[in-house]
Amino acid sequence: MIKKERVVTVESLRDGKGSVEIHHILEANELMGHGTMYARVIVHPHSSIGWHQHVGNTEPYYILKGVGTFVDNDGTKTDVYPGDVCTIEVGQWHSMENNTDEDMEMIAIIINEEAK
């Protein structure tokens, strides 16, 4: 089966600033209970994904393009670059900021702690 990605632009994602473009690669129903999202995410210049918690799941980010600032569970801010992987444990908080004038792209997958 071949399908096209579904693209959604979200303003103020998770109470962040600006806009984020989500290119859904697989939808929740296609992840067979193992997760809820597998997507290429574009964080536009001077935009962010707001501070949020993952209860019962985790969400690693794999940076593809640009520079972002990952805000970890303890509030630590770390600049991230292509090839970096940002991980959090189940129950932790995190956010992502793009404080540059260029798009920042990453792969994000939300994985359930237990298959549902």
N, C-alpha and C positions, 0 to 999 in steps of 0.2 A: 504494500500500500504506500502511496505517495500522497502527501498533503502539504498544504501551504501553511506557513506560520500565521498566527493571528496576532496583529499588532494593535496595541492599545496605548494611548498616551494618557498619563495620569498626572494631574496637578496636585502638588502638596502631598505626595505619597507618604503615608504614615506620619502626617503632619510635618513633612519636610518642606523645603522651599523649591520653587520653580517646577520644572516638568521632567518626567521620566518616561521613556518610551520602553514598553515591554513587548518583546517579540516572543510570544509563547511558542516554544518548540513542541512540547507535549503538554496537554491539559491534564487536570487532576484525574479525570476518568480514564486517561490513557496510561497513568502511572500505576495502575493495578493495586491501589491502596498503599503503595510504598512512599508516596509523596503527594504534594499538591501543586507543585510548579517546577517546570524545567524551562528556562527562558534565557534569551540574550537580552540584557538590560542596557539601555543607553541612558546615562545620567547626563543631562544637558549642562552646558556651562552655568556655573553659579547656582546649581540645583543640588538637592540632596534627597536621600531616603531617610526619613525621620527615625528617631530612637524608638526601637520596638523590641519586644521580648518574644522568644520562641518557646512556647509551652507545648511539650509533646512532640517537638520536631526541631530540626536544625537547618541552617541555610548557609552552606559554604558559597563563597564568591570566587570565581576565577577571573582575574583581570586580563582582558584582551587588548585594550587600547587606551591610551591616555594615562592620566594621573588622577588618583582619587585619594581621599583621606578616610581611612577606616577608623571608626570609633568603636573600641572594644568594650566588653562588659564592665571593665573597671574605669571606663572613661578615657583611657589612653588613646591618643590620636596618632596614627602612623600613616605616612604617605605610602601608597601602593602603586605598583607599576606592572606592565604586561608580564605575565608569567607568575605573578604572586597569587597565592591562595589565602583567603581570609576565612577562618573557621571560628565557630562558636559552639559551645556545648549546649545540650538541651536545657532549656530554662534560662539561658543567658540573654542579655540585651546587646544590641549593636545598632550602628547606623553607618551610612556611607555619604560622603560629601564630595562634590566636584567644585573646587574653588578656582578652577582655571577657565580660560577662554575657549577651550576645546572640549568636544564630547569625550566622555569616559565610558568605555564599554566593558561589560563583564558577562559571564555566564553565572546564573544563580539557579540553584536547585533546592527546593524545600523537601527534606527527607523526613518522613515520620519516624519517631522513636521505635514504634512497632507497626508492622503492616496492619492495615485496617481492613 
